[in-house]
Amino acid sequence: MGHHSYVRIGSAELFLTRDSYDRDIAALFTEADRYFEAGEDGERGSYGYQTTARQMRERLQARGFSARRAWSGFASAVTSWAEDPGDSRPPESVEEEFQRFVRQLLLQLEDLAFDRVEDFSAAIDQPYAFRWHLDTRAVLRLLLDQVPDDTVVALDLSELTGCCVEMDPQQLVAEPARLEQLQRVALDSPLIVLTEGSTDSRLLSDAMKITHPHLSGFINFIDFDSVKAEGGVAMLPKIVYAFVASGVANRIAAIGDNDTEAHDALEKIKKDPNLPDNVRILHYPDLPILKNYPTLGPYSADPVFTDINGSAGSLEMYLGRDILMIDAQLVPVQWRNYNPKLGRYQGTLLDRDKKTVQKAFAEKVKQAHARGGTTSEEDWSGIEAIIERLLTAFD
């Protein structure tokens, strides 16, 4: 005989789990719901989590398990079960089976007459294999929609504290279960990329469709224009913290320019020990072409070739050597403000040159789309290096 956990709705004991507990159900409770009462004279105490039907319905709703979704999920489960050749099914149609299940479920729920596990099994296991096609949380929502708001809903873990299982009654269950869910969501959801602004997001998104089309849907660049979010490297930490505060479970990569301004603006957040593990703060990687690049000023009117990695690596510098060539020469970087903290100048392309480079890159992308790929004459190494930096951010 095993030891079980189960969900209790009123006096009904449902969803038995042998020698463990359903983590998706546990994640619907909070640590504030936890209860423990020691037993007397060697008797087992009571341990678990409990709330009300109303609060649990609202939590399910917040998780997306609306009444409509629960019934839709049930209908889909019946269809899947009916189409599964491995299940033995009664001769009636799927529609008849659906109606029969609903009648049985609602009849049992009229007065919540699930005093024994067998009662619930008789109502829902028709046959047992059917349940493999239906999320337990959808069934829970269907049940809770039929009971008064103040009905007690509990996850009873009392039997797991005895011999064989010996769960510690002080052990937290609800919070770790939710963290497990968030980790699963993070692994299965797209990587969210935050950039300094709409131009970077648009250019990188367009470029990735050329160099890495197979990553569409796996890496998502935030569209600043559509959400009317303010851009700029100074805003990037604020946007990151906003995502963190909202509890976004996706992995988030915030990537800034490889220049003086961005290294200065992101220094503090990169050192933040409280930044969650699903967030990375990055810069565009160093590039060979930027190790010996023409610059203007502050001391010479003639171009001086120098290493601009870390001081002038804006996105435009990653769009390809072919794009940076204007009048058969690399368009030079202009040194601007001196940063005494980092001990170096900030370098950028002149505004007119930046617009020319961006326009040329848009045409490069357009032509690549038209012919269905890149050519050997084109340089996509900078974009490829950025995508590689994003792919390896969580290594």
Secondary structure as GFF3:
##gff-version 3
##sequence-region A 1 395
A	DSSP	beta_strand	4	9	.	.	.	ID=ss1
A	DSSP	beta_strand	12	18	.	.	.	ID=ss2
A	DSSP	alpha_helix	23	26	.	.	.	ID=ss3
A	DSSP	three_ten_helix	31	33	.	.	.	ID=ss4
A	DSSP	beta_strand	34	37	.	.	.	ID=ss5
A	DSSP	beta_strand	46	52	.	.	.	ID=ss6
A	DSSP	alpha_helix	53	62	.	.	.	ID=ss7
A	DSSP	alpha_helix	67	83	.	.	.	ID=ss8
A	DSSP	alpha_helix	94	109	.	.	.	ID=ss9
A	DSSP	alpha_helix	117	124	.	.	.	ID=ss10
A	DSSP	three_ten_helix	128	133	.	.	.	ID=ss11
A	DSSP	alpha_helix	136	144	.	.	.	ID=ss12
A	DSSP	beta_strand	152	156	.	.	.	ID=ss13
A	DSSP	three_ten_helix	158	161	.	.	.	ID=ss14
A	DSSP	alpha_helix	174	188	.	.	.	ID=ss15
A	DSSP	beta_strand	191	194	.	.	.	ID=ss16
A	DSSP	alpha_helix	198	211	.	.	.	ID=ss17
A	DSSP	three_ten_helix	213	215	.	.	.	ID=ss18
A	DSSP	beta_strand	219	221	.	.	.	ID=ss19
A	DSSP	alpha_helix	224	227	.	.	.	ID=ss20
A	DSSP	three_ten_helix	233	235	.	.	.	ID=ss21
A	DSSP	alpha_helix	236	245	.	.	.	ID=ss22
A	DSSP	beta_strand	252	256	.	.	.	ID=ss23
A	DSSP	beta_strand	258	259	.	.	.	ID=ss24
A	DSSP	alpha_helix	260	270	.	.	.	ID=ss25
A	DSSP	beta_strand	279	283	.	.	.	ID=ss26
A	DSSP	three_ten_helix	288	291	.	.	.	ID=ss27
A	DSSP	beta_strand	293	296	.	.	.	ID=ss28
A	DSSP	beta_strand	304	306	.	.	.	ID=ss29
A	DSSP	beta_strand	312	313	.	.	.	ID=ss30
A	DSSP	three_ten_helix	315	318	.	.	.	ID=ss31
A	DSSP	alpha_helix	321	324	.	.	.	ID=ss32
A	DSSP	beta_strand	325	326	.	.	.	ID=ss33
A	DSSP	beta_strand	329	330	.	.	.	ID=ss34
A	DSSP	beta_strand	333	339	.	.	.	ID=ss35
A	DSSP	beta_strand	344	348	.	.	.	ID=ss36
A	DSSP	alpha_helix	351	371	.	.	.	ID=ss37
A	DSSP	alpha_helix	381	391	.	.	.	ID=ss38
###
